[in-house]
C-alpha cells in the first residue's frame, strides 16, 4: 500500500531555495535519507542478477517486439492541425486500441452521459492529447505483461506493479511537464519517456520468468525480485532502447534516471521530470527497494526549481495519475 505523505501545512516552504530539511519534511523522511547509498547485494541477489544478465545476452528480444503504432500516433499528434479522421484510422486498425479508447470515453472518469460507439466520436470527446497518451499506454502494456506460460503467470502481481508504476509515472510526469516546469521537447514525449524509463524491468522480469520456466532458477521471493530488477534494469533497458532505435531523448531517460549526479539544464530537463516523479512514486510504493529515491527527488527538484510544497503535492498528483491508469486498465 502506498505510504501517505504528511498533511499539507503552512510549514511547507514554497521557496525552491529552501534547505534540505524542508524537502525532508515534505517527503516525511529524515534528512539523512538524502545521503543513503545503494546497499551491497546479498549473495542470492548477485547470483540472480548475473543469471538474468547472461540469459538476456543470449536471448534478447527481437527489435520488432516494440509496438511501433504508438510512435506513429505520437508523431501524428505533434502537429496542431491533425485530422481526427486520420487519427481514428490509425486507432481502428488495432482492436485493443479501439476498445480502450471507446471504454475510456464512456467511463465515469470522463463523466460520460451519452454513450459513444465510434472511434471518431471517442477521439473527439477525449481530445487528441489524451488519446495519444491512452494509445501509447495500451500499445506498450505488452512490454510489462506476462505471456501465456505458466511460469510467467506465477509472477502476475509483479507484472501488474511494474506497469502500474510505469504508466503512473508517464501520466504524472506529462501533467507536470504541461505546467511548463522544464523546457521539455513535448508533453506526449514525456509521457512515453515515463512509460519506457523502466522498460528494462519488464524485459528483465520476462528473462527471470523464462529461467524459472526452464528449471534453471527456483521462484524468488517478491522482495528479492524487486531488488534484482532494480539492479539490472538500467543496462537492459538501454540496450532495448537502442535495439528498438528509439529517439535519443527517450533512451537518455532510461539511461540516466538513476544517475548519482545529473546536471541541471535544458539538456537533462526531460530526465529530471521523469526521475523526480519516478523516485517519488518508488518512495511511497517500495522505499526499501530504492534507498536513493529521496536523494534523486531532492536533486531533480532543485534542478527543476520546485519547492518543498510542490514536491509534497506530487503525492496527490500521483494518486490522480494512478486513478487514470486503473480506469483504463481495471484490475
Secondary structure, DSSP 4 states (H G I P E B T S, - for coil): -PPPPPPP-TTS---TT--HHHHHHHHTS-GGGGG--PPPPPHHHHHHHHHHHHHHHHSPPPGGGS-HHHHHHHHHTTSTT--HHHHHHHHHTSHHHHHHHHHHHTSGGGT--S---SHHHHHHHH-HHHHHHHHHHHHHGGGG---SSHHHHTTHHHHHHHHHHHHHHHHHHHHHHHTTSS--S-HHHHHHHHHHTTHHHHHHHHHHHHHHHTTSSPPPPHHHHHHHHHHHHHHHHHHHHHHTT--HHHHHHHHHTT-S----SGGGHHHHHHHHHHHHHHHHH-TTT-TTHHHHHHHHHHHHT--HHHHHHHHHHHHHHHHHHHHHS--
